[in-house]
């Protein structure tokens, strides 16, 4: 069983906003970290639309930006759970029950813009689920002052 400190150290090493081997087909040049995203999270963002083509010579942004499909995996989550030997139903419970998401846009010059959606799971929420399923040790209470 893993303890909290070891889990946090492991997932921080895995997640440092690096491309993840769980999603080898993802075009990482379009990854955008959502503004205001809490630290210590597994996250993913993808393009949902926008317009492009505007420039300083007077062309307007009329061409649509092609949307991407929502990625199945959150980058780093599967790697973080490696070795836990959890059941598929437990992985799906972690993934579905504690994912938070939203939308943001990146407004460029000359009317160009790209819209994104995102989802994330906090490291603490994943750890709490692992404790619940019996794969991790309960966190120790902080000592009294």
N, C-alpha and C positions, 0 to 999 in steps of 0.2 A: 504494500500500500504506500502511496506517495503522501508526503506531508505538504502543507500549504506552501512553505518557503521554497521547497524543491520544485513544486508545480509552477509557482510564479517565475522562478529563475528560468525554468525550462521554456515556458511559453513566451517569455520576453525575448529569449534568444531566437525562437522560431518566428516571431511575428514582426520584428523590427521593420515593418512596412516594406518587406522584400517580396519579390515574386515567390509563389508557393508551388512546390512540385505537385500538389493536389490538382492544380489547374494548368497543365502544360500548354493548353491551346489559347490561353488568355493573352491578348495583346496588351502588354503592361505599359505601353506608351500612353494609353488612354486612361490609366488608373488615376483617379483624383481622390485625395483624402478629403472626406467631408469636413467642412468648416465646423469647429466646435465639437468634434468627436472626442469623447472622453479618452484619456490615456488608458492603456492596458485593455485593449479590445481586439478581438478578431473582427475584421471588417472587409467589406467588398463594396465597390461602386461600379455603376455601369451607365452608359449613355442611353437616355430615353428619347432624345430628340434635340431639336434646335434648328438654327439657320446659319448658313455660311455664304460667303461670296461677296460680302461688302468689302470695299477697299477705298483707299484715299483718292482714287480716280473717279469716284462717283457711282460705282456699281453698288447696287443694293443687295442686301443679304436675302436672296430669294431661294437659294438651293437648300433643301431640307438636309439635316444631319441624320444619317441612318441610325436607328436605335439598335442597341445590342440586346441580346437576351439576358435575363437575370441569371447570374451564375448560381449553380447548385450549392457549391461549397463556399464556406467562408475561409479566406486564406489563412492557413496555419492551423485551423481547428482539427482537421483530420490528423495532421502530424503530431499535434499536442496530445491527442488521445491514443496515439500509437503505443502499444504495450499494455494498455488498460484492459484489452480483451473484453470490451463491452459488447452487449447485444445490439443488434441493429435497432430494435425498438427503443433502447435506451439512448442511442445516438440520435435517433429521430426526435425523441422527447427533448433532448438538449437543444437540438437545432430549432425545433418548432416553438417550444414554450418560452424561450428566452431571447429570441431575436427581436431587436428593435430596429426600426428603419425610418426613412424619410426621403426628402428630395432637396436638391439645391441646384443652382445654375451658375454657370461661368459666363458672364457677359463680357464679350470682347469689344474691340473697336469697330466702328462702322456698321453697327447693327448685328454683328455676328454674336451668336450665343450658343451654348451647349447646355442642355438640361441633363441632370443625373438623378438616379435613385441610389440609395445605399441601405445597407443593413449591417448590424454589428451585434456582437455578444461580448459582454464583459468577462474578463478572466475569472473574476470572483463568482459570477453566476455559473460558469462552467464548473468551477471547483465545487461549489455548493451542491450541484447535481451529482458530481462524482462521489461526494460524501453520502448523499442520499441513496445512491445505488450501491454503496459499499466498496467503492474502488479507491477511496482516499480517506485519510484520517481527518477527524473533526478538527477544526481550528482550535488552538489553545486560546483560552481567554487571556486578555491582557492583564498583567499583574496590577493589583490595586496600588494607587500612589501612596 
